[in-house]
Amino acid sequence: MTGTTGRPGVPTVIGVDAGSADLRGADHLAQDLVARLGLPDATVACTHPVRGGERPHLAVSLALPDADTASSVWHRLVTLLAAEDRPPSGAALGVLRHGPAAYADGAALAAAEQHTREQGRAVVYPGVGHLVGTVPLRFLLQNSAIDRVTVVGAPSGSGGGPDPDTPVTTRDHVRPLWQDGQLVLPLVPAAGGLLAPFEVPDPTPCCADHG
């Protein structure tokens, strides 16, 4: 697994809130920030629902490998968000805040959730680039930051889970969730004895019903 906590008490997770209305927009924001800021391969970028403020929306968090990296990224991010052609946005890193209070608060919420590794839907994470097409479940677990999978509808504790050689049709869209300190990928049975991620690509906009 990737290390995202850094030194004890030192924040390494940055939150960004640009008021994304749906998952597609939040995914784009996370991927765009990772690319524009040149973030390291160890970065875990997640989406988080924000239900306060004028309307429900989504914010993103960027978990970085250490405090020095987080500090450097923070300064680059603030410069990026301050550009005149950017929509209103907020950011948070520990006690640091940038932007309008409502957005900065949403960013702080996102950062806090990923920091605990209890909530967050991962969009960018180590190994995600390998998860394209159809791959064996064993490959998915060995070549990405995903710690384990669950099969929706399967009895809890039944056997040892799905066969590691079961093919997983990724649909090039694999979004694990933080649960109890692990990245967990919900799967569903698919045609032909395959498994597939529970979340389908380009889901219908749902105004932050998912995180």
Disulfide bonds with the S-S distance in Angstrom:
none
